[in-house]
C-alpha cells in the first residue's frame, strides 16, 4: 500500500481563511458571498464606512409562474446608518449600488434600504507606550528606594519613570 505523497503545507494569507469562515455567517443574512461585508470600506469609502454597516440582502420572493431561465430579481441591500448620514447615503445610493454590483460582477443589488441606528465600532487602538528614558528610570528608582513595601516601591518607580520620561512633563534642569 503506497500512500499518496502529502503536499507540504505552506503559510496562507489570513484573508483567505477569514473569507472562508465568514461565508456561512454571511449566507444566513442573505449575502451569497462575504465580499460586501469584508470590503465595505472600499465600496462605500472610509468616511461613510465608519458610520454604516451592511445588515443583509433581502431577495424578492420568486413568483410561482416564473420561468426557471429568467434572471433573478435584484435584491435590496439593507444598511444600518448613524444619524444624519442616512440622507447622504440616500443621495449616493445609485453610486453605491453600481460599486456593489461591480464588486460582485453582476446586477445583484437593485436598491438600498436605510435603517437608522447605532453602528458597532471597533475599539480605539491604544497608542504604543513612550520609550523609557534610562536616566529617568535610574532617578525614579533612587527616589523610591527608601520605601519598604516592594509592590509600592515598584509601582512608584514605574510612575516616576513615566513622568520623567514624558517630554511634556519633563522639567529642564539648569
LODRENKE-942784 format. One record per residue: x, y, z of N, C-alpha, C, O, CB in turn; residue in three letters. Coordinates in steps of 0.001 Angstrom, whole numbers, padded with zeros to 6 digits, always signed. Glycine has a CB too. Example, Ala and Ser with C-alpha at 12.3 -4.5 7.8 and 13.67 -1.06 7.14 Angstrom:
+013190-005690+007800+012300-004500+007800+013200-003300+007800+014236-003319+008465+011308-004473+009046Ala +012850-002250+007080+013670-001060+007140+012900+000030+007870+013409+001138+008039+014084-000598+005725Ser 
END
This chain:
+000817-001179+000000+000000+000000+000000+000862+001244+000000+001542+001562+000976-000930-000003+001184Unk +000815+001900-001063+001573+003144-001159+000642+004297-000836-000416+004453-001447+002207+003316-002572Unk +001041+005083+000107+000223+006242+000444+000551+007389-000493+001676+007521-000976+000439+006662+001912Unk -000430+008194-000733-000200+009322-001635+000724+010327-000958+000628+010546+000250-001543+009996-002041Unk +001607+010932-001724+002531+011903-001123+001757+013112-000607+000856+013628-001269+003604+012349-002150Unk +002126+013538+000564+001465+014699+001164+002088+015971+000631+003304+016087+000484+001559+014658+002705Unk +001217+016917+000348+001724+018212-000099+002223+018972+001116+001579+018969+002166+000627+019026-000857Unk +003357+019617+000977+003826+020398+002125+002886+021577+002368+002480+022278+001441+005278+020899+001895Unk +002560+021768+003621+001697+022906+003925+002534+024178+003894+003691+024194+004312+001001+022733+005309Unk +001936+025210+003403+002638+026483+003354+001739+027548+003950+000520+027386+004000+003048+026849+001902Unk +002331+028614+004394+001519+029667+005004+000523+030242+004005+000829+030422+002826+002415+030781+005553Unk -000677+030526+004508-001709+031124+003671-002060+032496+004241-001990+032705+005452-002972+030208+003590Unk -002434+033421+003376-002833+034742+003879-004071+034616+004761-004955+033798+004506-003107+035716+002705Unk -004114+035424+005781-005239+035411+006716-006548+035751+006007-007610+035273+006405-004991+036398+007863Unk -006481+036558+004978-007698+036940+004254-008369+035727+003616-009593+035702+003488-007372+037981+003178Unk -007585+034717+003212-008176+033500+002652-008987+032760+003709-010069+032248+003421-007081+032581+002084Unk -008474+032704+004912-009144+031973+005992-010352+032732+006522-011371+032119+006841-008168+031701+007131Unk -010257+034054+006622-011369+034855+007151-012565+034772+006210-013701+034620+006658-010940+036332+007348Unk -012314+034870+004931-013402+034795+003957-014120+033462+004028-015350+033421+003992-012873+035021+002551Unk -013369+032364+004130-013981+031038+004201-014775+030858+005489-015821+030210+005483-012910+029955+004094Unk -014297+031417+006580-015007+031296+007857-016239+032194+007896-017203+031891+008599-014073+031642+009020Unk -016219+033283+007155-017315+034241+007194-018451+033887+006244-019576+034347+006443-016801+035611+006869Unk -018188+033076+005210-019212+032763+004214-020484+032156+004809-021568+032606+004440-018646+031821+003195Unk -020425+031158+005712-021676+030606+006248-022486+031632+007051-023716+031639+006989-021370+029405+007128Unk -021806+032485+007794-022499+033507+008577-023133+034525+007641-024262+034961+007867-021528+034203+009560Unk -022420+034899+006605-022958+035863+005646-024149+035282+004892-025090+036007+004570-021872+036295+004657Unk -024118+033992+004611-025224+033361+003888-026515+033417+004692-027593+033532+004109-024882+031910+003554Unk -026433+033339+006008-027638+033420+006841-028293+034795+006745-029497+034914+006973-027296+033108+008299Unk -027526+035833+006414-028068+037185+006279-028427+037521+004836-028723+038675+004526-027071+038198+006805Unk -028403+036530+003957-028789+036753+002572-027637+037078+001658-027829+037197+000448-029775+037840+002503Unk -026433+037227+002205-025276+037522+001374-024772+036211+000770-024477+035266+001502-024152+038234+002199Unk -024674+036148-000549-024145+034957-001188-022661+034823-000936-022126+033716-000873-024421+034984-002676Unk -022014+035932-000796-020588+035971-000511-020356+036989+000593-021215+037821+000886-019760+036321-001787Unk -019196+036908+001188-018869+037856+002248-018154+039083+001693-017686+039928+002457-018006+037183+003312Unk -018066+039185+000373-017334+040295-000257-017864+041664+000170-017078+042575+000427-017411+040173-001773Unk -019173+041815+000248-019746+043120+000608-019341+043495+002030-018999+044645+002304-021293+043100+000475Unk -019382+042514+002933-019037+042788+004330-017546+043060+004477-017151+044019+005140-019450+041612+005228Unk -016717+042222+003864-015264+042355+004013-014717+043623+003378-013755+044204+003879-014575+041160+003410Unk -015321+044053+002283-014788+045195+001522-015726+046394+001557-015729+047208+000634-014532+044790+000074Unk -016523+046505+002620-017472+047608+002730-016768+048963+002680-017262+049892+002041-018273+047483+004021Unk -015634+049083+003340-014891+050344+003328-014413+050725+001939-014406+051906+001592-013711+050258+004259Unk -014010+049739+001132-013578+050011-000243-014760+050413-001120-014625+051255-002007-012877+048782-000838Unk -015906+049811-000869-017082+050068-001705-017665+051450-001416-017921+052219-002343-018152+048984-001476Unk -017872+051764-000165-018597+052986+000207-017676+054150+000556-018118+055299+000577-019503+052704+001377Unk -016418+053874+000828-015473+054916+001213-015285+054923+002721-016200+054555+003458-015951+056294+000726Unk -014104+055338+003197-013811+055250+004631-014687+056149+005497-014991+055797+006637-012375+055594+004869Unk -015092+057294+004981-015883+058234+005780-017256+057653+006115-017676+057675+007272-016045+059567+005033Unk -017954+057134+005105-019271+056553+005348-019183+055157+005963-020098+054740+006673-020058+056495+004052Unk -018110+054437+005705-017961+053099+006292-017835+053173+007805-018198+052228+008505-016739+052388+005702Unk -017323+054287+008317-017176+054445+009762-018518+054600+010464-018615+054352+011666-016300+055640+010067Unk -019552+055005+009737-020864+055242+010358-021948+054356+009750-023135+054656+009878-021259+056715+010213Unk -021553+053264+009088-022541+052385+008468-022060+050955+008492-020874+050677+008673-022834+052820+007032Unk -023017+050040+008305-022675+048633+008159-023773+047950+007361-024954+048229+007565-022485+047952+009545Unk -023390+047046+006443-024409+046304+005705-025031+045251+006617-024312+044486+007259-023805+045643+004436Unk -026355+045207+006678-027035+044245+007543-027363+042946+006824-027013+041863+007292-028303+044852+008093Unk -028040+043061+005678-028415+041846+004956-028865+042204+003538-029108+043365+003209-029538+041083+005709Unk -028964+041172+002726-029558+041288+001400-030948+040677+001485-031109+039554+001962-028678+040581+000296Unk -031943+041408+001027-033311+040914+001056-033735+040641-000378-033846+041551-001199-034276+041930+001752Unk -033970+039364-000656-034344+038954-002005-035858+038933-002126-036560+038530-001198-033751+037569-002348Unk -036357+039369-003276-037801+039341-003538-038238+037894-003682-037483+037074-004205-038166+040162-004819Unk -039447+037563-003227-039923+036185-003391-040097+035857-004870-040504+036696-005675-041255+035972-002635Unk -039779+034627-005193-039871+034184-006590-041333+033894-006931-041984+033115-006234-038984+032918-006837Unk -041856+034509-007994-043242+034243-008388-043409+032775-008807-042479+032187-009359-043667+035185-009545Unk -044573+032184-008552-044741+030757-008853-044715+030434-010340-044309+029330-010703-046031+030271-008273Unk -045128+031343-011214-045172+031052-012650-043949+031586-013398-043984+031710-014623-046431+031642-013255Unk -042895+031894-012698-041694+032455-013320-040891+031358-014003-040784+030244-013491-040826+033179-012275Unk -040338+031674-015140-039515+030728-015893-038215+030450-015143-037619+031373-014589-039215+031271-017310Unk -037765+029193-015114-036510+028891-014410-035291+029545-015058-034266+029723-014402-036302+027392-014352Unk -035391+029900-016326-034258+030517-017025-034205+032034-016837-033223+032673-017215-034328+030193-018508Unk -035244+032599-016263-035293+034055-016083-034282+034477-015012-034129+033802-013994-036732+034517-015692Unk -033596+035599-015250-032633+036057-014244-033357+036464-012960-034502+036912-013009-031798+037241-014788Unk -032699+036312-011825-033361+036682-010566-033558+038192-010470-032813+038979-011055-032544+036182-009363Unk -034578+038565-009719-034830+039982-009463-033714+040512-008563-033252+039788-007681-036241+040202-008804Unk -033268+041755-008760-032221+042308-007897-032688+042395-006438-033872+042580-006157-031799+043700-008401Unk -031750+042260-005545-032028+042280-004108-031985+043705-003575-031532+044633-004244-031023+041399-003350Unk -032474+043844-002343-032393+045118-001626-031294+044973-000582-031328+044058+000241-033777+045509-000961Unk -030333+045866-000617-029265+045881+000380-029738+046735+001548-030019+047922+001383-027917+046429-000220Unk -029824+046130+002726-030263+046855+003917-029017+047267+004690-028191+046434+005062-031227+045982+004808Unk -028903+048577+004923-027721+049163+005553-028149+049921+006804-029127+050668+006787-026966+050105+004565Unk -027407+049719+007884-027636+050496+009107-026702+051697+009076-025503+051571+008831-027400+049628+010402Unk -027296+052887+009334-026527+054134+009326-026768+054886+010626-027802+054726+011275-026909+055017+008106Unk -025812+055693+010983-025946+056560+012154-026435+057935+011727-025955+058507+010748-024604+056677+012909Unk -027394+058449+012474-027832+059831+012371-028094+060351+010978-028716+059690+010147-026849+060675+012988Unk -027603+061555+010745-027884+062280+009506-027119+061736+008302-027347+062184+007178-027555+063735+009687Unk -026231+060793+008513-025511+060221+007373-026437+059400+006488-026093+059112+005342-024351+059352+007858Unk -027605+059019+006996-028563+058261+006197-028999+059056+004971-029194+058486+003897-029783+057880+007042Unk -029151+060343+005124-029540+061192+003988-028448+061185+002927-028734+061126+001731-029823+062641+004454Unk -027194+061245+003373-026092+061231+002414-026053+059914+001649-025796+059901+000446-024758+061466+003129Unk -026307+058803+002344-026321+057504+001662-027471+057432+000667-027320+056845-000404-026432+056357+002683Unk -028613+058017+001000-029726+058016+000053-029365+058776-001217-029761+058380-002313-030972+058628+000694Unk -028615+059864-001073-028183+060624-002253-027148+059850-003064-027103+059953-004290-027605+061983-001832Unk -026325+059081-002376-025265+058328-003055-025699+056920-003446-024883+056155-003959-024043+058249-002170Unk -026949+056559-003220-027426+055197-003465-027122+054681-004872-026660+053546-004994-028904+055137-003229Unk -027354+055444-005936-027044+054899-007267-025554+054558-007436-025206+053570-008084-027461+055900-008342Unk -024698+055372-006856-023255+055111-006963-022876+053883-006142-022084+053054-006591-022439+056341-006492Unk -023441+053765-004938-023138+052609-004082-023645+051332-004736-022950+050316-004723-023769+052782-002675Unk -024843+051366-005307-025391+050192-005997-024475+049784-007142-024194+048601-007332-026819+050480-006527Unk -024012+050767-007900-023113+050485-009022-021805+049863-008530-021296+048926-009146-022821+051775-009813Unk -021256+050378-007421-019997+049851-006890-020160+048431-006348-019300+047578-006566-019467+050767-005789Unk -021266+048180-005639-021501+046830-005112-021659+045848-006264-021063+044771-006247-022758+046800-004201Unk -022455+046209-007263-022655+045324-008404-021360+045085-009176-021113+043978-009653-023708+045901-009330Unk -020543+046117-009296-019241+045943-009961-018343+045017-009149-017600+044213-009714-018547+047309-010166Unk -018409+045128-007835-017588+044275-006964-018006+042810-007095-017162+041914-007130-017705+044732-005489Unk -019321+042579-007168-019823+041213-007257-019808+040666-008686-019832+039452-008890-021225+041151-006705Unk -019770+041555-009661-019669+041112-011047-020992+040871-011748-021002+040363-012870-018883+039882-011099Unk -022102+041216-011129-023406+041097-011776-024402+042019-011090-024124+042547-010013-023909+039633-011746Unk -025568+042214-011712-026566+043143-011178-027319+042474-010026-028442+041996-010188-027558+043598-012294Unk -026684+042453-008885-027207+041790-007693-028123+042729-006903-029181+042313-006431-026052+041301-006804Unk -027719+043983-006759-028432+044949-005928-029258+045866-006822-028751+046415-007800-027443+045773-005055Unk -030548+046029-006474-031424+046927-007219-031716+048207-006466-031929+049256-007072-032714+046233-007550Unk -031728+048122-005133-031982+049325-004342-031365+049152-002961-030961+048056-002572-033508+049612-004232Unk -031301+050272-002224-030743+050278-000870-031826+050777+000079-032486+051784-000179-029450+051174-000780Unk -031992+050052+001180-032903+050482+002238-032053+050850+003445-031181+050086+003858-033956+049363+002595Unk -032310+052012+004000-031507+052516+005116-032282+052357+006416-033455+052720+006503-031117+054002+004895Unk -031619+051814+007411-032158+051707+008763-031269+052535+009668-030059+052317+009725-032236+050213+009247Unk -031859+053478+010372-031048+054291+011274-030878+053566+012595-031807+052947+013113-031685+055680+011495Unk -029666+053660+013126-029379+053031+014400-027890+053071+014676-027102+053475+013820-029889+051592+014422Unk -027506+052652+015874-026083+052669+016215-025320+051595+015449-025833+050505+015195-025893+052472+017720Unk -024110+051921+015095-023238+051013+014357-022166+050509+015304-021592+051276+016077-022605+051712+013113Unk -021899+049200+015237-020820+048640+016064-019495+049206+015585-019182+049176+014395-020807+047076+016004Unk -018734+049714+016520-017447+050306+016170-016329+049489+016786-016475+048902+017858-017366+051774+016636Unk -015219+049468+016087-014036+048795+016627-013506+049621+017793-013546+050850+017752-012934+048602+015526Unk -013012+048955+018826-012460+049720+019949-011247+050525+019492-010471+050056+018660-012072+048778+021115Unk -011078+051724+020025-009930+052535+019601-008623+051863+020017-008516+051252+021080-010016+053961+020203Unk -007663+052000+019158-006355+051415+019444-005591+052311+020408-005590+053536+020289-005547+051205+018142Unk -004945+051659+021362-004141+052415+022319-002813+052771+021656-002244+051948+020939-003912+051602+023639Unk -002323+053960+021882-001033+054312+021300+000065+053488+021971-000071+053094+023130-000752+055834+021450Unk +001146+053230+021247+002234+052464+021849+002849+053243+023015+002864+054474+023005+003314+052130+020793Unk +003349+052529+024005+003951+053241+025137+005170+054042+024691+005892+053655+023772+004346+052251+026248Unk +005375+055157+025364+006516+056011+025036+007804+055286+025425+007808+054505+026376+006413+057393+025762Unk +008881+055534+024710+010146+054894+025062+010609+055342+026449+010438+056496+026843+011224+055215+024009Unk +011189+054408+027159+011645+054687+028523+013032+055323+028468+013939+054831+027798+011669+053384+029384Unk +013163+056414+029183+014451+057089+029298+015239+056388+030406+014798+056408+031555+014274+058629+029599Unk +016392+055767+030108+017134+055030+031139+017564+055928+032305+017595+055482+033452+018362+054371+030523Unk +017892+057175+032017+018290+058103+033081+017108+058376+034015+017276+058444+035232+018820+059431+032478Unk +015907+058533+033434+014712+058770+034239+014393+057549+035095+013957+057695+036237+013515+059118+033339Unk +014605+056341+034556+014354+055122+035322+015281+055040+036524+014853+054655+037612+014527+053885+034437Unk +016549+055398+036338+017502+055359+037455+017132+056387+038523+017208+056091+039716+018936+055615+036951Unk +016734+057591+038108+016344+058614+039078+015086+058216+039841+014986+058459+041044+016122+059948+038375Unk +014110+057596+039138+012876+057175+039789+013136+056049+040786+012553+056032+041871+011853+056730+038747Unk +014006+055109+040425+014333+054017+041342+015066+054546+042573+014833+054075+043686+015189+052954+040631Unk +015937+055510+042377+016655+056092+043509+015698+056845+044434+015845+056791+045655+017763+057034+043013Unk +014723+057545+043859+013765+058292+044669+012843+057351+045449+012415+057682+046555+012936+059225+043781Unk +012532+056172+044874+011625+055227+045528+012359+054237+046429+011708+053430+047092+010831+054469+044485Unk +013679+054271+046476+014464+053300+047244+014131+053267+048735+014132+052173+049300+015919+053597+047078Unk +013844+054386+049421+013563+054314+050862+012247+053613+051218+012038+053293+052388+013542+055700+051430Unk +011363+053366+050265+010064+052749+050551+010273+051257+050813+010925+050572+050026+009060+052972+049366Unk +009719+050755+051920+009950+049374+052342+009095+048357+051586+009573+047260+051296+009684+049248+053816Unk +007864+048684+051263+006973+047745+050572+007426+047580+049123+007534+048558+048383+005496+048236+050629Unk +007693+046321+048720+008238+046052+047378+007261+046461+046268+007661+047091+045289+008583+044560+047239Unk +005984+046102+046422+004996+046424+045386+004819+047918+045215+004768+048425+044095+003661+045791+045716Unk +004724+048630+046352+004563+050077+046293+005797+050741+045702+005682+051676+044909+004279+050637+047682Unk +006981+050261+046086+008226+050827+045567+008309+050650+044050+008693+051576+043337+009442+050170+046248Unk +007942+049436+043547+007990+049171+042103+006975+050046+041358+007270+050581+040289+007715+047672+041818Unk +005771+050184+041939+004745+050998+041292+005152+052459+041221+004960+053109+040193+003426+050867+042031Unk +005712+052980+042303+006156+054377+042294+007345+054586+041363+007474+055643+040747+006521+054822+043705Unk +008211+053582+041260+009341+053690+040324+008832+053734+038889+009344+054501+038074+010323+052505+040506Unk +007808+052900+038568+007234+052930+037212+006558+054271+036936+006710+054842+035856+006217+051779+037029Unk +005811+054768+037923+005144+056057+037769+006158+057179+037586+005999+058033+036713+004252+056344+038978Unk +007192+057174+038406+008225+058203+038292+008959+058135+036965+009280+059166+036374+009214+058075+039425Unk +009225+056921+036495+009896+056756+035198+009035+057326+034081+009529+058040+033208+010205+055268+034925Unk +007737+057003+034112+006832+057515+033077+006722+059030+033138+006708+059695+032103+005446+056888+033221Unk +006644+059581+034349+006514+061032+034494+007767+061757+034046+007690+062813+033417+006203+061393+035933Unk +008908+061198+034364+010158+061872+033978+010555+061598+032530+011341+062353+031958+011283+061437+034897Unk +010026+060532+031926+010353+060212+030534+009492+060989+029558+009913+061225+028426+010193+058726+030283Unk +008282+061397+029971+007370+062102+029090+007910+063503+028811+008104+064281+029745+005955+062169+029706Unk +008153+063835+027555+008711+065161+027254+007796+066304+027673+008281+067410+027913+009001+065272+025778Unk +006475+066074+027768+005555+067136+028184+005733+067472+029662+005565+068621+030071+004103+066723+027911Unk +006078+066447+030468+006165+066648+031902+007597+066840+032397+007818+067150+033568+005543+065488+032607Unk +008559+066658+031511+009956+066733+031937+010342+068173+032208+010066+069064+031406+010886+066124+030876Unk +010976+068391+033332+011470+069737+033674+012892+069874+033166+013697+068946+033253+011408+069999+035219Unk +013176+071017+032650+014547+071280+032210+015373+071654+033422+015104+072640+034108+014599+072406+031132Unk +016375+070847+033664+017249+071136+034789+018302+072140+034350+018870+072033+033264+017909+069844+035332Unk +018543+073086+035186+019513+074133+034810+020732+074041+035663+021660+074833+035500+018905+075526+034931Unk 
END
